[in-house]
């Protein structure tokens, strides 16, 4: 490794550690960009990276939700797109379920962990109950949130992308609605805010696997006796070519083995 490459890696490692400490302590700015009446309802947290063209669809679909109001919090891991998001959100005229939209700009790309830093801040502020995670490559129906919240209970993660594993990450079968499962994806799920009540959620996650927060969430919850459940709700995936999972397949399997989550039943 060249001296220049080593120096870059050292700077990156320090930046990561500093960001982790700051974010765990809730020291990040959450700027409200839209308000439609009182900012109430379920918190929906979404991480952003490379699909900025999806923001209009996200706002429209969440505004159309039936049965609950929505507070949308966007965690942007690509600050170069901040101005674009601010412009599109300012131009949107909420008239339905969307009560507020807030944006966090992260100078360090922390991947999907960003949504859990927001959840920790909500928990530390005294909020309890469910929060929802959604990915920006998912199109959802107007009863998406109602379906998730109907299936959710305390100490539960209830979601659309749900599988039963048999010893290995890729040795898996799709679950049926209502099934207790081994794995629920972070995109399209309702989770108890208590998942981040203990800072060990962040401090025990190995840096090497930090971008596999979905596997970590499931393993962390199951080892504490939580229930993971499949929810029946229509979700359509778009822009699959932009999904990072294509480059993380081997690491996912490695992390699953590392956590020793033998799910044979």
Secondary structure, DSSP 4 states (H G I P E B T S, - for coil): --HHHHHHHHHHHHHHHHHHHHHHTT-S-EEEEEESSS--SEEEEEEESS-GGGHHHHHHHHHT-SSS-EEEEEEES-GGGHHHHHHHHHH----SSEEEEEEEE-SS--TTHHHHHHHHHHHHTT--SEEEE--TTEEE-TTHHHHHHHH--TTEEEESSEEEESSSTTSEEEPPTT-B-SEE-STTEEEEGGGGSSTHHHHTS-GGGTT-HHHHHHHHHHTTT-EEEE----EEE--GGG-GGGG-HHHHHHHHHHTT-----
